[in-house]
Every structure is written in structure tokens, then in C-alpha cells.
Amino acid sequence: MSRRPRIGVTLELTDPLLIPVERNFREALTAAGALVIALPRDTPPGDIDELLEDLDGVVLTGGEDVDPSHYGEERHPTVNTVPPEHDAFEIGIAKASLEQGVPILGICRGSQVLAVADGGALTQDVPSQHPKSRTHMVDWVEYAEAAPGEHWHQLEVEPGSRLAGWIGSGEPLINSFHHQAVARTGERLRPVARAEDGVIEATESAPDAPYAVGLQWHNEFMWRRDERWLGPFQDLVDAARERAAQR
């Protein structure tokens, strides 16, 4: 039996939704052919290089806000940051993954961490700072696994992007649980989808670059309902398998 790609998934162990979050990520990645390794967010940054020697890919999951000091801004009153050691580990492993070409997927906060690690910045509060924005934030605990409703919205997707390939000819409809978003990307990522109000909802590396994708929505709660959203996980695992074979 060939070795399955090892995918590290960052987790906040005190998250009230840890059980469904961990299960949905693990089962999606396992269905795509991976072996999942849990990475607690308080892992010391000094362990990152050694971890990446054994990992073939990384998933950054959702959570509270990135401290704006990491992208050179003062804190907005609405910002609710995680413990400093969580930012240090996740931004550190995202930077190292980008630099080393380790396939990486960021979901919600993970998308924002990925953008910050790449030298980008965030809109700290979409409702008050983004012109003409609609509400992107609803009660996360109540609506995480709810059927499509008012917390879902349309996307405008860049043709030819990885995201366009996953969506295909189907409706580009996603869930939405965030008050922050990527404001600008850095060196390796580019925006490939926006909400109808212009808020950036997805970023990607260039098609010929190592796999790096940020999705603002929670497709870990969507893939069972719509198999298209297994695509980001499957492509991550495929990229991880290819990288592992080249080592």
C-alpha cells in the first residue's frame, strides 16, 4: 500500500465547534485520500520546520481575528484576536509553506492568515469599512450546518481559476460567516472571487505555482451537500501526493 499524503490541519482545541469542525475536515481529506494530522494552534513556532519535513500539505482552519499588528495596522474596535501564540504558529507555518512550496489551503480565518503570511492585509470590519457591503456575518454556531438561506450568497468568479473549475456550470453559491476579509493580497496570491458587494472571497496562487488557495467561506460544512466543494480538498491532496513523490 502506498503512503498516503500527510495533511496537517490547524485546530483551536477550545473551539465550541471543535467536534464537527474536526470531523468535517478530517472526513473530507480522508475521502480525498489523505492521512490527517492535527496541529494544535499553540504548537511552538520552533517546531514548524521539523513538522514540514513530515507533512505533505497544510490546512488552516477558521477562528477569531488575526492581530492587525501582523499587517502593520492599528486595531479596529470590533477586532477579537486569538492568543498571540496562535497567530505566531499559523502565520509561521503559512509563510514556511509558501516559501517551501508545500500545498496549503486556508478556510475563513485560514484564508486571512494565508494572505497576511504572504504580505497582504485585511479589512478589519467589513460592515463598517467596506463600501456598499452586505452583511457577511451571522451566528456561526447556529448556522454552521444549516441549509442554504440568508447566510448564503453568490460569487463572481474569475474564469480559468481553480475555483471556476470546481464550480463548473453550477451556481456559485456559498455560505458566509465573517466580519473580516482579505483587503489585498501579497506576492504569491491573487483574488479570484468576490461577493456581489466586492468583498474578496477567494484567493489563489498562479496556476503554474505550488498549490495555495484561500476560501473565505466554510466548504467543510458544504461538501456533503454539494460534492463540488470536495474539489479544493481533493486538489490539495493531489498536489500533496505529487510533492511527496518528488521528495
Residue pairs with C-beta under 8 A, 6 or more apart in sequence:
3 244
4 33
4 34
4 35
5 33
5 34
5 35
5 56
5 57
5 237
5 240
5 241
5 244
6 34
6 35
6 37
6 54
6 55
6 56
6 57
6 240
6 244
7 29
7 34
7 35
7 36
7 37
7 55
7 56
7 57
7 58
7 59
7 236
7 237
7 240
8 37
8 38
8 39
8 51
8 55
8 57
8 58
8 59
8 93
9 22
9 25
9 26
9 29
9 36
9 37
9 38
9 39
9 58
9 59
9 61
10 39
10 40
10 41
10 58
10 59
10 60
10 61
10 89
10 90
10 93
10 110
11 18
11 21
11 22
11 38
11 39
11 40
11 41
11 61
12 18
12 41
12 61
12 63
12 82
12 86
13 40
13 41
13 42
15 21
15 63
16 141
17 140
17 141
17 144
20 144
20 145
20 221
21 61
21 62
21 220
22 38
24 220
24 221
24 223
24 224
25 36
25 59
25 61
25 220
26 36
28 220
28 223
28 230
28 233
29 36
29 59
29 233
29 236
29 237
30 36
31 230
31 233
32 230
32 233
32 234
32 236
32 237
32 238
33 234
33 237
33 241
34 57
34 233
34 237
34 240
37 54
37 55
39 51
39 58
39 89
39 93
41 63
41 82
41 83
41 85
41 86
41 89
41 90
42 83
42 85
42 86
42 89
43 51
43 89
44 85
44 89
45 88
45 89
45 92
45 93
48 89
48 92
48 93
48 96
49 96
51 93
52 58
52 93
52 96
52 97
52 100
52 102
55 102
56 102
56 103
56 240
56 241
56 243
56 244
57 102
57 103
57 104
57 105
57 211
57 236
57 237
57 239
57 240
57 243
58 93
58 94
58 97
58 102
58 103
58 104
58 105
59 104
59 105
59 106
59 107
59 110
59 236
60 90
60 93
60 94
60 104
60 105
60 106
60 107
60 109
60 110
60 111
60 113
60 114
61 107
61 108
61 109
61 110
61 220
62 107
62 108
62 109
62 110
62 177
62 218
63 82
63 86
63 108
63 109
64 80
64 81
64 82
64 109
65 79
65 80
65 81
65 82
65 109
65 112
65 124
65 180
66 81
66 82
66 87
66 91
66 109
66 112
66 113
66 116
66 122
66 180
67 75
67 79
67 81
67 82
67 84
67 87
68 74
68 75
68 76
68 79
68 122
68 124
69 75
70 87
70 91
70 116
71 116
71 120
71 121
71 122
72 121
73 121
73 124
75 81
75 124
76 124
76 125
76 128
76 129
78 124
78 125
78 128
78 179
79 124
79 125
79 180
81 87
87 113
90 110
90 113
91 113
91 116
91 117
92 117
94 104
94 106
94 113
94 114
94 116
94 117
94 118
95 117
95 118
96 102
97 103
97 104
97 212
98 104
98 114
98 117
98 118
98 188
98 210
98 212
101 210
101 243
102 210
102 243
103 210
103 211
103 212
103 236
103 239
103 240
103 243
104 114
104 211
104 212
104 213
104 236
105 211
105 212
105 213
105 214
105 215
105 232
105 233
105 236
106 112
106 113
106 114
106 115
106 213
106 214
106 215
107 215
107 217
107 218
107 219
107 220
108 177
108 178
108 215
108 216
108 217
108 218
110 214
111 182
111 202
111 203
111 214
111 215
111 216
112 122
112 180
112 181
112 182
112 214
112 216
114 189
114 203
114 212
114 214
115 121
115 122
115 182
115 184
115 185
115 186
115 189
115 203
115 214
116 122
117 186
118 185
118 186
118 187
118 188
118 189
118 212
119 186
119 187
120 182
120 183
120 184
120 185
120 186
120 189
121 182
121 183
121 184
122 180
122 181
122 182
122 183
123 129
123 130
123 180
123 181
123 182
123 183
123 199
124 180
125 179
125 180
126 133
126 136
126 137
126 178
126 179
126 180
126 181
126 199
127 133
127 135
127 136
127 137
127 179
130 181
130 197
130 198
130 199
131 198
132 197
132 198
133 197
133 198
133 199
134 153
134 195
134 196
134 197
136 153
136 176
136 177
136 178
136 179
136 181
136 195
136 199
137 176
137 177
137 178
137 179
138 150
138 151
138 176
138 177
140 177
143 149
143 151
143 175
143 177
144 177
144 218
144 221
145 221
147 225
148 173
148 175
151 175
151 176
151 177
152 173
152 174
152 175
152 176
153 173
153 174
153 176
153 195
153 196
154 171
154 172
154 173
154 195
154 196
155 163
155 167
155 172
155 173
155 174
155 193
155 194
155 195
155 201
155 202
156 172
156 193
156 194
156 195
156 196
157 163
157 164
157 167
157 172
157 192
157 193
157 202
158 164
158 191
158 192
158 193
160 207
161 192
161 193
161 202
161 204
162 192
162 204
162 207
162 213
162 232
162 235
163 192
163 193
163 202
163 204
163 213
163 215
164 192
165 231
166 228
166 229
166 231
166 232
166 235
167 228
168 228
170 226
170 228
172 193
174 201
174 217
174 219
174 222
175 217
175 218
175 221
175 222
176 195
176 216
176 217
177 217
177 218
178 216
181 199
181 200
181 201
181 216
182 191
182 200
182 203
182 214
182 216
183 200
185 191
185 203
188 205
188 206
188 209
188 212
189 203
189 204
189 205
189 212
189 214
190 203
190 204
190 205
190 206
191 200
191 202
191 203
192 202
192 203
192 204
193 200
193 201
193 202
194 200
194 201
195 201
199 216
200 216
201 215
201 216
201 217
202 213
202 214
202 215
202 216
203 213
203 214
204 212
204 213
204 214
205 211
205 212
205 213
210 239
210 243
211 235
211 236
211 239
213 232
213 235
213 236
215 232
219 229
219 232
219 233
222 229
223 229
223 230
223 233
